[in-house]
Amino acid sequence: MSKIPVTVVTGFLGAGKTTLIRHLLQNARGRRIALVINEFGDLGVDGDILSGCGVETCREEDVVELTNGCICCTVADDFVPTMRMLLERRDRLDHIVIETSGLALPQPLVAAFNWPEVKTGATVDGVVTVIDAEAVAAGRFAADEEKVRAQRAADPSLDHDDPLEELFEDQIRAADLLVLTKTDLVDAASLARVKAEIESVAGRPLGIVTADKGALPADVLLGLAAGTEDLIHTRRSHHEIEHEGGEMHDHDDFESVVAAASEIADVEAFTVGLRAIIAAHGILRLKGFAAVRGKPARLLVQAVGGRIETYFDRPFRAGEARETRLVAIGLHDAIEAGEIAILDAIAALGLTADAQAAE
């Protein structure tokens, strides 16, 4: 039996990975696709988003969600057993798509495809890195490595790179294809500058495509036939370069907190409240679901910085609690210091017991 192709979709927080995969599933043209979703934090919402997309290629039994942390840190415990399970039924699958957490390093995950029990049955068709073009254009990541080195030489406080920058660069270096999102929010000159910066980080020719709201033909994302597991040793991460002694890396620079609230009364007021909470506590990414008074469907909530998107994705199921649950991700110190305040502030956005009783 031939090896099953696997596409690894990586990218920074809020770049648009889930939107891209949702569109892929809805336009799979009969391909039987299994998903492996790695969510950072205790509330794994991406799996629920994708398994609720309502298309035949997105059956719940074909979605495997790993919620025990970064997939690149738990290869032996989570990833290999999951791949073993999927390979046992690869005669019923045409493709596997893995969506990594926005905090995961692609390199160790791809290298795990060289494990004997995985390599005999699967191959990495390609690593697709999704990049927020608007964020890069705004200078939120220092993609020019020469400028980073110059800053480090001039200022002793920059002896170690910002981990966000390192992660951003590592995801580019591991890629076979780069997908730029939110290009409608930047002008042509800025987009050209973003592409030049990304190409400089990659250090090799890479295919770069743009996607409007995740819309790309399946044939663009699938069928790259890169065999990346045989190439990944040439695409070393910052971690591999700096820690050749074999030390484990961690994500202590990041933290997440799961917050709950009751039903909300008004979507607009809820969004305004969330935006204030995000700004007050330095939240990088916020996502989850809300229950809206009088509405039979869940409100999906996704936020990157101050940009918040909401839409109703599916009706509540029988027996499913009508509540609001959100996961907030940010830098460790900010989230740790503000955890109680974040929990209280999000809870306060829900209807009070008196208001609910009055209904």
C-alpha positions in Angstrom: 0.0 0.0 0.0 1.4 3.4 -1.0 2.2 6.0 1.7 -0.6 8.4 2.6 0.3 12.1 2.0 0.2 14.4 5.0 0.0 18.2 4.9 1.2 20.2 7.9 -0.4 23.6 8.2 1.5 25.9 10.6 1.5 29.6 11.2 1.5 32.2 14.0 -1.5 32.9 16.2 -4.5 34.2 14.3 -2.8 33.9 10.9 -5.9 32.1 9.5 -5.0 28.4 9.6 -8.5 27.2 10.7 -10.2 29.4 8.0 -7.9 27.9 5.3 -8.6 24.3 6.4 -12.3 24.9 6.6 -12.3 26.1 3.0 -10.2 23.2 2.0 -12.6 20.7 3.5 -15.6 22.4 1.9 -13.9 22.2 -1.5 -12.1 18.9 -1.2 -13.7 17.4 -4.4 -14.4 14.1 -2.8 -11.0 13.6 -1.1 -11.3 11.7 2.1 -9.4 13.9 4.6 -8.6 13.2 8.2 -7.6 16.1 10.5 -5.2 16.2 13.4 -5.6 19.4 15.3 -3.2 20.6 18.0 -4.7 23.2 20.3 -2.7 25.2 22.8 -4.6 25.6 26.1 -7.2 23.6 28.0 -10.1 24.5 25.7 -9.7 22.9 22.3 -12.0 25.0 20.2 -10.4 24.6 16.7 -11.5 20.9 16.6 -15.1 21.9 17.3 -15.0 24.7 14.7 -13.8 22.3 12.0 -15.8 19.2 12.9 -18.9 21.4 12.8 -18.4 22.8 9.3 -21.1 20.5 8.0 -19.4 18.8 5.0 -19.0 15.2 4.2 -15.2 15.4 4.4 -15.4 16.8 7.8 -17.0 14.0 9.8 -16.4 14.1 13.5 -14.9 10.7 13.5 -12.2 12.0 11.1 -11.1 14.8 13.5 -8.5 13.9 16.1 -7.8 16.7 18.6 -4.6 16.9 20.8 -5.1 19.2 23.8 -2.1 18.2 25.8 0.1 21.1 24.7 2.5 21.7 21.9 2.5 18.8 19.4 6.3 19.3 18.9 6.8 18.6 22.6 4.6 15.5 22.8 5.6 13.6 19.7 6.1 10.3 21.4 3.1 10.6 23.7 0.5 12.0 21.3 1.5 12.3 17.7 2.9 8.9 17.0 0.0 7.0 18.6 -2.4 9.2 16.6 -0.6 8.5 13.4 -0.5 4.8 14.1 -4.3 4.9 14.6 -4.9 6.8 11.3 -2.5 4.5 9.4 -4.5 1.5 10.5 -7.3 2.8 8.3 -5.4 4.5 5.6 -7.2 2.5 3.0 -10.2 4.7 3.8 -8.3 8.0 3.6 -6.8 10.0 0.8 -5.0 12.6 2.8 -4.2 13.7 6.4 -4.1 17.4 7.3 -2.4 18.4 10.6 -3.1 21.9 12.0 -0.4 22.8 14.5 -0.9 25.2 17.4 0.3 28.7 16.6 3.0 28.1 19.1 4.4 24.8 17.7 7.8 24.4 16.0 7.2 22.5 12.7 10.7 21.0 12.6 10.4 18.3 15.3 7.0 17.3 14.1 8.1 16.8 10.5 11.2 15.0 11.7 8.9 12.5 13.6 7.8 11.3 10.2 11.2 9.5 10.0 10.2 7.3 13.0 10.0 3.7 11.5 6.4 3.1 12.4 5.3 6.4 10.7 7.7 6.5 7.8 6.5 3.2 6.3 3.0 4.5 6.0 3.1 8.3 5.6 5.0 11.0 3.9 4.9 14.8 4.4 3.3 16.1 1.2 4.2 19.6 2.3 4.5 22.1 5.1 2.1 25.1 4.5 2.9 28.1 6.6 0.1 30.7 6.9 1.3 34.3 7.5 -0.7 37.4 8.4 0.5 39.9 5.8 -1.0 42.9 7.6 0.9 42.0 10.8 4.2 41.7 9.0 3.6 44.9 7.1 3.0 46.7 10.4 6.4 45.5 11.7 5.2 43.2 14.4 8.0 40.7 13.6 11.6 41.5 12.8 12.0 39.3 9.7 15.3 40.9 8.6 17.9 38.7 10.4 20.8 41.1 9.7 18.9 43.9 11.5 18.3 41.5 14.4 22.0 40.7 14.6 22.9 44.4 14.5 20.5 45.2 17.3 21.9 42.4 19.4 25.5 43.6 18.8 24.5 47.1 19.8 22.5 46.3 22.9 23.5 43.7 25.4 19.8 43.4 26.4 19.2 41.7 23.1 21.4 38.7 23.7 18.4 36.4 23.1 15.8 37.0 20.4 12.2 37.6 21.1 10.6 34.1 21.1 7.8 35.4 18.8 10.3 36.4 16.2 12.2 33.0 16.4 8.9 31.1 16.1 7.9 33.2 13.1 11.2 32.6 11.4 11.2 28.9 12.1 7.8 28.4 10.6 8.9 30.1 7.4 12.2 28.1 7.3 10.3 24.8 7.6 7.8 25.6 4.8 7.3 24.2 1.3 4.5 26.8 0.6 3.8 30.1 2.1 0.2 31.5 2.2 -0.3 35.2 2.8 -3.6 36.2 4.3 -5.3 39.6 5.0 -3.5 41.0 1.9 -6.6 43.1 1.2 -5.6 45.2 4.3 -2.2 46.2 2.9 -1.2 48.2 -0.2 0.8 46.8 -3.1 4.1 48.3 -1.9 3.7 46.9 1.6 2.8 43.5 0.2 5.9 43.5 -1.9 8.0 44.4 1.1 6.4 41.6 3.1 7.2 39.1 0.4 10.8 40.3 0.3 11.2 40.0 4.1 9.8 36.5 4.1 12.0 35.4 1.2 15.0 36.8 3.1 14.1 34.7 6.2 13.5 31.5 4.2 16.9 31.7 2.6 15.7 29.7 -0.4 13.1 29.9 -3.2 9.6 29.3 -1.9 6.2 29.4 -3.5 4.2 32.3 -2.1 0.4 32.5 -2.7 -2.3 34.9 -1.3 -5.6 33.7 0.0 -8.7 35.9 0.5 -10.5 34.6 3.6 -8.8 31.2 3.3 -10.0 30.6 -0.3 -7.5 28.5 -2.2 -8.1 25.5 -4.5 -7.4 22.2 -2.9 -4.9 21.4 -5.7 -2.8 24.4 -4.6 -2.4 23.1 -1.0 -2.4 19.4 -1.7 -0.2 17.3 -4.0 3.1 19.1 -3.4 4.8 15.7 -3.1 7.7 17.4 -1.2 8.7 14.5 1.0 9.7 17.1 3.6 10.7 14.5 6.2 13.8 13.9 4.1 14.6 17.6 3.9 13.8 18.9 7.3 17.4 18.4 8.6 18.4 21.2 6.3 15.8 23.6 7.7 17.0 23.8 11.3 15.1 25.8 13.8 16.6 28.4 16.2 16.2 25.8 18.9 18.2 23.2 17.1 21.0 25.7 16.3 21.2 27.1 19.8 20.7 23.8 21.7 22.7 21.2 20.0 23.1 19.5 23.4 19.7 18.1 23.1 17.9 20.2 25.7 14.1 20.1 25.6 12.4 23.4 24.6 9.3 24.7 26.3 6.8 27.5 25.8 7.1 29.2 29.2 6.9 32.5 27.4 3.2 31.8 26.7 0.3 31.0 28.9 -3.4 30.4 28.4 -6.5 30.8 30.6 -10.0 29.4 30.0 -12.8 31.8 31.0 -16.5 31.2 31.2 -19.6 33.3 31.3 -23.4 32.8 31.0 -25.4 33.8 28.0 -24.7 37.3 26.6 -27.4 39.8 25.8 -25.9 41.7 22.9 -23.2 40.7 20.4 -22.0 44.3 19.8 -21.6 45.1 23.5 -19.9 41.8 24.1 -17.4 42.5 21.3 -16.7 46.0 22.8 -16.1 44.4 26.2 -13.8 41.8 24.8 -11.7 44.4 23.0 -11.2 46.3 26.3 -10.2 43.1 28.1 -7.7 42.2 25.3 -6.1 45.7 25.4 -6.0 45.8 29.2 -4.2 42.4 29.6 -2.0 42.1 26.5 -4.0 39.1 25.1 -2.5 38.0 21.8 -5.2 35.6 20.8 -8.7 34.8 22.0 -11.2 32.3 20.7 -14.1 30.2 21.7 -17.9 30.2 21.7 -20.6 32.3 23.2 -24.3 31.7 23.9 -26.5 34.7 22.9 -29.9 35.2 24.5 -32.7 34.2 22.2 -30.4 32.7 19.6 -30.5 28.9 18.9 -26.9 28.8 17.5 -23.5 29.2 19.1 -21.6 32.4 18.4 -18.0 31.6 17.3 -15.5 34.2 18.5 -12.0 34.6 17.2 -9.8 37.6 18.0 -6.2 38.6 17.2 -5.3 41.7 19.1 -8.1 44.2 18.7 -9.5 42.6 15.6 -12.5 40.4 16.6 -14.6 38.2 14.2 -17.9 36.6 15.2 -20.5 34.5 13.5 -23.0 31.9 14.3 -21.6 28.5 13.3 -24.1 25.8 14.4 -27.2 25.2 16.6 -26.6 24.0 20.2 -26.9 20.3 20.4 -29.4 18.6 22.7 -28.1 18.6 26.2 -25.2 21.0 25.4 -24.8 23.8 27.9 -25.8 27.3 26.8 -22.7 29.0 28.1 -19.8 31.2 26.9 -16.4 29.7 27.0 -13.2 31.4 25.7 -9.5 30.7 25.8 -7.1 33.6 26.0 -3.5 33.2 25.1 -0.7 35.7 25.8 2.8 36.1 27.2 3.2 34.2 30.4 3.8 37.1 32.8 0.9 39.2 31.5 -1.6 36.3 31.7 -0.3 35.1 35.0 -0.5 38.5 36.6 -4.0 39.2 35.1 -5.6 35.8 35.3 -8.2 36.6 38.0 -9.0 39.9 36.4 -9.4 38.3 33.0 -11.7 35.6 34.4 -13.8 38.1 36.3 -14.0 40.6 33.4 -15.2 37.9 30.9 -17.7 36.5 33.4 -19.1 40.0 33.9 -19.9 40.1 30.2 -22.6 37.5 30.7 -26.1 38.1 31.9 -26.6 38.3 35.6 -28.8 35.8 37.4 -31.4 38.6 38.0 -31.4 39.4 34.3 -31.8 35.8 33.3 -34.6 35.3 35.8 -36.4 38.4 34.3 -36.4 36.7 30.9 
